[in-house]
């Protein structure tokens, strides 16, 4: 992976261990799901910020943090946890800036996962 530090190598290796002859595409399927769901979550966070809906923002940021952590995108997960914390505190100050940072990190994660997916010899 050329995007050093974007994906935790320990988590990535653990994910690759899930692949078996019976299910050789499990990691690719997880990545595809992440690519499908995360933009929707980011859009939801943007809408919650625009509506000043801290409760909804907290829920969506929490989901995004969890799915990011599951794929080893630890910095993205941390950024989402930070936004979740702001929302839990019921403050909207700094949420737009936090979301912009999340969007930039998500772009880095996409590049890293695409590269890792193509480089992994066990993918079919």
C-alpha positions as CSV (number, residue, x, y, z in Angstrom):
1,X,0.0,0.0,0.0
2,X,1.5,3.3,-1.0
3,X,-0.8,5.3,1.2
4,X,1.3,4.6,4.3
5,X,-0.6,4.8,7.6
6,X,-4.1,5.1,6.0
7,X,-4.9,1.4,6.5
8,X,-3.7,-0.4,9.6
9,X,-1.6,-3.3,8.4
10,X,-2.6,-5.5,11.3
11,X,-6.3,-5.1,10.6
12,X,-5.7,-5.6,6.9
13,X,-3.8,-8.8,7.5
14,X,-6.6,-10.0,9.8
15,X,-9.2,-9.3,7.1
16,X,-7.2,-11.2,4.5
17,X,-7.2,-14.2,6.9
18,X,-11.0,-14.3,6.6
19,X,-10.6,-15.3,2.9
20,X,-11.0,-19.0,2.3
21,X,-11.5,-21.2,-0.8
22,X,-15.2,-21.2,0.1
23,X,-15.3,-17.4,0.2
24,X,-12.3,-16.0,-1.7
25,X,-14.0,-12.6,-2.3
26,X,-15.0,-11.7,1.3
27,X,-12.6,-8.8,1.6
28,X,-13.5,-7.4,-1.8
29,X,-17.2,-7.6,-0.8
30,X,-16.4,-5.7,2.5
31,X,-14.6,-3.1,0.5
32,X,-17.4,-2.7,-2.0
33,X,-19.9,-2.4,0.8
34,X,-17.7,0.3,2.5
35,X,-17.5,2.2,-0.8
36,X,-21.3,2.0,-1.2
37,X,-22.2,3.0,2.4
38,X,-19.6,5.5,3.4
39,X,-20.6,8.2,0.8
40,X,-24.2,7.9,2.0
41,X,-23.0,8.3,5.6
42,X,-21.0,11.4,4.7
43,X,-24.0,12.8,2.9
44,X,-26.1,12.1,6.0
45,X,-23.5,13.8,8.2
46,X,-23.6,16.9,5.9
47,X,-27.4,17.0,6.1
48,X,-27.4,16.6,9.9
49,X,-25.0,19.5,10.2
50,X,-27.0,21.7,7.8
51,X,-30.1,20.9,9.9
52,X,-28.3,21.4,13.2
53,X,-29.4,17.9,14.2
54,X,-26.8,16.8,16.7
55,X,-28.5,13.6,17.7
56,X,-28.7,12.4,14.1
57,X,-25.1,13.5,13.5
58,X,-23.9,11.6,16.5
59,X,-25.6,8.4,15.2
60,X,-24.2,8.7,11.7
61,X,-20.7,9.6,12.8
62,X,-20.7,6.6,15.1
63,X,-21.7,4.2,12.2
64,X,-19.0,5.7,10.0
65,X,-16.4,5.3,12.7
66,X,-17.3,1.7,13.2
67,X,-17.3,0.7,9.6
68,X,-14.0,2.6,9.0
69,X,-12.4,0.8,12.0
70,X,-13.5,-2.6,10.7
71,X,-11.5,-2.1,7.5
72,X,-8.5,-0.7,9.3
73,X,-9.0,3.0,8.4
74,X,-8.1,4.0,11.9
75,X,-7.4,7.7,11.2
76,X,-10.8,8.0,9.5
77,X,-12.4,6.2,12.4
78,X,-10.8,8.6,14.9
79,X,-11.9,11.6,12.9
80,X,-15.5,10.2,12.9
81,X,-15.3,9.6,16.7
82,X,-14.2,13.3,17.1
83,X,-17.2,14.4,15.1
84,X,-19.4,12.1,17.1
85,X,-18.1,13.6,20.3
86,X,-18.9,17.1,19.2
87,X,-22.4,16.0,18.3
88,X,-22.8,14.2,21.7
89,X,-21.8,17.4,23.4
90,X,-24.6,19.0,21.4
91,X,-22.3,21.6,19.8
92,X,-22.3,22.2,16.1
93,X,-19.2,24.5,16.3
94,X,-16.4,22.9,14.3
95,X,-18.5,20.2,12.7
96,X,-18.2,21.5,9.2
97,X,-14.4,21.6,9.4
98,X,-14.4,18.2,11.0
99,X,-16.5,16.8,8.1
100,X,-14.2,18.4,5.5
101,X,-11.3,16.5,7.2
102,X,-13.3,13.3,7.2
103,X,-14.0,13.7,3.4
104,X,-10.4,14.3,2.7
105,X,-9.3,11.2,4.7
106,X,-12.1,9.1,3.0
107,X,-10.5,10.0,-0.3
108,X,-7.1,8.7,0.9
109,X,-8.8,5.6,2.2
110,X,-10.4,4.9,-1.1
111,X,-7.0,5.1,-2.9
112,X,-5.4,2.9,-0.3
113,X,-8.1,0.2,-0.4
114,X,-8.2,0.2,-4.2
115,X,-4.4,-0.3,-4.3
116,X,-4.5,-3.0,-1.6
117,X,-7.4,-4.8,-3.3
118,X,-5.5,-5.0,-6.6
119,X,-2.2,-5.9,-4.9
120,X,-3.6,-8.7,-2.7
121,X,-2.7,-12.0,-4.4
122,X,-5.6,-13.9,-2.8
123,X,-8.3,-11.9,-4.5
124,X,-9.9,-13.4,-7.5
